[in-house]
Amino acid sequence: MNTESKPIFKLRKRSDTEKLIDKSFKGLALIMANSVALILFAIFLVIFSGSTESMARYGLQFITTSDWNPVLDNYGAFTAIYGTITTSILSLLIAVPLGVGSAIFITEDFVPIKIRNLVSNLIELLAAIPSVVLGLWAIFIMEPFLRPFFLFLNKFLGWLPIFGSEPIGPGIAPAIIILAIMILPIITSISRDSLNQVPQNLRLAAYGVGATRWTTIFIVILPAAISGIIGGILLALGRAMGETMAVTMIIGNSNNFSWSLLAPGNTISALLANQFGEADGSQVSSLMYAGFILMILTLLVNIFAQWLVKKIRLKY
């Protein structure tokens, strides 16, 4: 009696066509991945080559001066750099508590699931609104509504440099608020996904040892999801630094430097949007120089984001 066991499944030999398809897909994926790096390098090269004239003429003085006068052919981007950094960081300070708080509200069982889904859908719809529409809303509705509050800050805190200018309409402060609204969906969505990926066993274990809901959220859930949340925050920072249309419409587009958040200002993106179409001669090179600075700033933000996320992952 033959007791040898026969295999249940017999491996099918792959045809030459299947092997060819796999190799072709691998090659195509490799080409597409390398194309992204080549496109990024090409953009960097074009901007750098276009800004060499201004680099040779102004050097680092371009970064430290705020004079932008095409008539006299004098250019300095300090006002735009200050506006870019200030609006991005301060909008982040507003959006992070709202975004992470909204993500906690959506993922935890504070209210029925229908309400949580409604809030989640509304936040995602906010991301679908075009920036030009948000800019118009900021000009005609948001800024007039907030102007009494800005006047109050100037009246009682005008001795501080950041509130030293009387608000007359568009300015840095309205740009900060509209940027916070625009980056809120990014922070909320990524924070929500990070919180949802936290294993349910961690929550149950915390409740099992007597932890309250808020203790569980702050001691267990948030530390477990912190790397994804930080990544989303820094991604939103990069978006805020490069936002153009809405900021251009509400910031005032003034190259006169002022420390005040209530005064009109400028950002690098707004500067490029306003002047590149009519620029000629050395002004083009100066605008390229400003764009190169913006590219370096966003690159540094992304490098810092990757380093920070890796550090946090190793810690937790």
C-alpha positions in Angstrom: 0.0 0.0 0.0 1.4 3.3 -1.1 1.4 5.8 1.9 3.2 8.6 0.2 1.3 11.9 0.5 0.6 13.8 -2.7 0.7 17.6 -2.7 -2.7 19.1 -2.6 -1.6 22.2 -4.6 0.7 22.1 -7.6 2.7 25.2 -8.2 2.0 26.6 -11.7 5.0 27.7 -13.7 4.8 31.3 -14.6 4.6 32.1 -18.2 7.1 34.3 -20.1 4.3 36.9 -20.6 3.7 37.2 -16.8 7.4 37.6 -16.2 7.7 40.3 -18.9 4.7 42.1 -17.4 6.3 42.1 -13.9 9.6 43.3 -15.2 7.9 46.0 -17.2 5.9 47.2 -14.2 9.1 47.2 -12.0 10.9 49.3 -14.7 8.0 51.7 -15.0 7.7 52.2 -11.3 11.5 52.9 -11.1 11.3 55.4 -13.9 8.3 57.2 -12.3 10.1 57.4 -8.9 13.3 58.7 -10.5 11.2 61.2 -12.5 10.0 62.9 -9.3 13.6 63.4 -8.2 14.5 64.7 -11.6 11.6 67.2 -11.7 12.5 68.5 -8.2 16.2 68.8 -9.2 15.1 70.6 -12.5 12.9 73.1 -10.5 15.8 73.8 -8.1 18.2 74.2 -10.9 16.0 76.6 -12.9 15.3 78.8 -9.9 18.9 78.8 -8.8 20.2 79.7 -12.2 17.6 82.5 -12.6 18.6 84.0 -9.2 22.4 84.0 -9.7 22.4 87.6 -10.9 20.8 88.9 -7.7 22.8 86.6 -5.6 26.0 88.1 -7.0 24.7 91.6 -6.7 23.1 91.6 -3.3 24.4 88.5 -1.5 23.0 88.0 2.0 22.0 91.7 2.1 18.9 90.7 0.0 17.7 88.8 3.1 18.3 91.5 5.6 16.9 94.6 3.8 13.3 95.4 3.1 13.6 98.0 0.2 11.8 96.8 -2.9 12.0 99.6 -5.5 12.0 98.6 -9.2 12.5 102.2 -10.2 15.8 102.5 -8.4 16.6 98.9 -9.0 17.0 98.1 -5.3 15.6 94.9 -3.9 15.4 93.3 -0.5 13.1 90.5 0.7 13.2 90.8 4.5 9.6 92.1 4.7 8.3 89.1 2.6 10.5 86.6 4.6 9.2 88.0 7.9 5.6 87.8 6.7 6.0 84.3 5.4 7.5 83.0 8.7 5.2 85.0 10.9 2.0 84.1 9.2 2.9 80.4 8.9 4.0 79.9 12.6 1.2 81.9 14.1 -1.5 80.3 12.0 0.0 76.9 13.1 -0.4 78.0 16.8 -4.1 78.6 16.1 -4.8 75.6 14.0 -3.0 72.9 16.0 -5.2 73.0 19.1 -8.3 73.2 17.0 -7.2 70.4 14.6 -6.0 68.0 17.2 -8.9 68.7 19.4 -11.3 68.1 16.5 -9.5 64.8 15.8 -10.0 63.7 19.4 -13.6 64.7 19.3 -14.1 62.7 16.1 -12.3 59.5 17.2 -13.4 59.3 20.8 -17.0 58.5 21.9 -17.9 61.9 23.2 -21.1 62.2 21.1 -23.1 59.8 18.9 -21.4 58.6 15.7 -23.7 60.5 13.4 -22.6 63.8 14.9 -18.9 62.8 14.7 -19.4 61.8 11.0 -21.1 65.2 10.4 -18.2 67.1 11.9 -15.7 65.0 10.0 -17.4 65.6 6.7 -17.7 69.4 7.3 -14.0 69.6 8.0 -13.2 67.7 4.8 -15.5 70.0 2.8 -13.6 72.9 4.2 -10.5 71.6 2.4 -12.4 71.5 -0.9 -13.2 75.3 -0.9 -11.0 77.1 -3.4 -8.4 79.5 -1.8 -9.7 82.4 -3.9 -13.2 81.9 -2.4 -11.7 81.9 1.1 -9.8 85.1 0.1 -13.0 86.8 -0.9 -14.8 85.7 2.3 -11.8 87.0 4.3 -12.0 90.5 2.6 -15.8 91.1 2.7 -16.8 89.2 5.8 -14.0 88.0 8.1 -11.9 91.2 8.2 -14.8 93.6 8.8 -16.2 91.3 11.5 -12.8 91.1 13.3 -11.8 94.7 12.9 -13.4 95.9 16.2 -11.3 93.2 18.0 -8.2 94.4 16.2 -9.0 98.0 17.2 -9.4 96.8 20.8 -5.9 95.2 20.7 -4.4 98.4 19.3 -6.1 100.6 21.9 -5.2 98.6 25.0 -2.0 96.8 23.8 -0.7 99.3 21.3 2.4 99.8 23.5 3.5 96.3 22.3 5.3 96.4 18.9 3.1 93.6 17.5 -0.1 95.6 18.1 1.4 99.1 17.4 -0.3 99.9 14.1 -4.0 100.9 13.8 -5.8 98.4 11.7 -7.1 99.9 8.5 -8.2 96.7 6.6 -6.0 94.0 5.1 -3.0 93.1 7.2 -0.9 90.3 8.6 -3.4 89.3 11.4 -6.3 88.5 8.9 -3.8 86.6 6.8 -2.9 84.5 9.9 -6.5 83.7 10.6 -7.3 82.7 7.0 -4.2 80.5 6.9 -5.3 78.8 10.1 -8.6 78.0 8.5 -6.9 76.6 5.4 -4.5 74.3 7.2 -7.1 73.1 9.7 -8.4 70.2 7.5 -4.8 68.9 7.0 -4.0 68.7 10.7 -7.4 67.3 11.6 -7.4 64.6 8.9 -3.9 63.3 9.6 -4.4 63.5 13.4 -7.7 61.6 13.0 -6.0 58.8 11.0 -3.2 58.6 13.5 -5.5 58.4 16.4 -7.6 55.7 14.7 -4.5 53.6 14.2 -3.9 53.4 17.9 -4.7 49.8 19.0 -8.0 49.5 20.9 -6.2 47.2 23.4 -4.2 50.3 24.7 -7.5 52.1 25.5 -9.0 49.0 27.2 -5.8 48.4 29.2 -5.8 52.0 30.4 -9.4 51.8 31.4 -8.7 48.4 33.1 -6.2 50.0 35.5 -8.6 52.7 36.5 -7.5 55.6 34.2 -10.2 58.2 33.3 -11.1 59.0 29.7 -9.0 62.2 29.7 -6.0 60.5 31.4 -6.2 57.8 28.7 -6.3 60.4 25.9 -3.3 62.4 27.2 -1.1 59.7 28.7 -1.8 56.8 26.3 -3.5 57.6 23.1 -1.8 60.9 22.1 1.8 59.6 22.9 1.1 56.6 20.7 -0.1 58.7 17.8 2.3 61.6 18.3 4.6 60.8 15.4 1.7 61.0 12.9 0.3 64.1 14.4 3.7 65.9 14.3 4.1 64.8 10.7 0.7 66.3 9.8 1.5 69.6 11.7 4.7 70.1 9.8 3.0 69.2 6.5 0.5 71.9 7.3 3.4 74.3 8.0 4.8 73.7 4.6 1.4 74.3 3.1 1.0 77.6 5.0 4.4 78.8 3.9 3.5 78.3 0.2 -0.1 79.5 0.2 -0.6 82.2 -2.4 -4.0 83.4 -3.5 -5.9 83.8 -0.2 -2.9 85.4 1.5 -2.3 87.8 -1.5 -5.9 89.0 -1.3 -5.9 89.8 2.5 -2.4 90.6 3.6 -2.2 94.1 2.1 0.9 93.4 -0.2 3.0 96.2 1.4 6.8 96.0 1.3 7.1 98.6 4.1 8.4 96.7 7.0 6.5 96.8 10.3 6.7 94.5 13.4 3.0 95.0 13.9 0.6 92.2 13.1 -2.2 94.7 12.4 -0.2 96.5 9.7 -0.3 95.4 6.0 2.6 93.1 5.1 3.7 90.6 2.5 4.9 87.0 1.9 7.2 85.6 -0.6 4.3 83.8 -2.4 2.3 87.0 -2.5 5.3 88.9 -3.8 5.8 86.5 -6.6 2.1 86.4 -7.5 1.8 90.2 -7.6 5.0 91.2 -9.5 6.2 88.3 -11.6 3.8 89.0 -14.5 5.1 92.6 -15.0 8.7 92.0 -14.0 11.7 92.6 -16.3 15.4 92.9 -16.1 17.0 92.4 -12.7 13.6 92.3 -11.0 13.1 88.9 -12.5 16.3 87.6 -10.9 15.3 89.2 -7.6 12.0 87.4 -7.7 13.8 84.2 -8.5 16.0 84.8 -5.6 13.0 85.2 -3.3 11.5 82.0 -4.7 14.8 80.2 -4.1 14.7 81.3 -0.4 11.1 80.0 -0.1 12.1 76.7 -1.6 15.0 76.4 0.8 12.7 77.2 3.7 10.1 74.6 2.7 12.9 72.1 2.2 14.3 72.7 5.7 10.8 72.3 7.1 10.4 68.9 5.4 13.9 67.7 6.5 13.1 68.8 10.1 9.7 67.0 9.9 11.3 63.7 8.9 14.0 64.0 11.5 11.5 64.8 14.3 9.1 62.0 13.3 12.0 59.5 13.4 13.1 60.8 16.8 9.6 60.5 18.2 9.1 57.0 16.8 12.3 55.8 18.5 11.2 57.4 21.8 7.8 55.8 21.8 
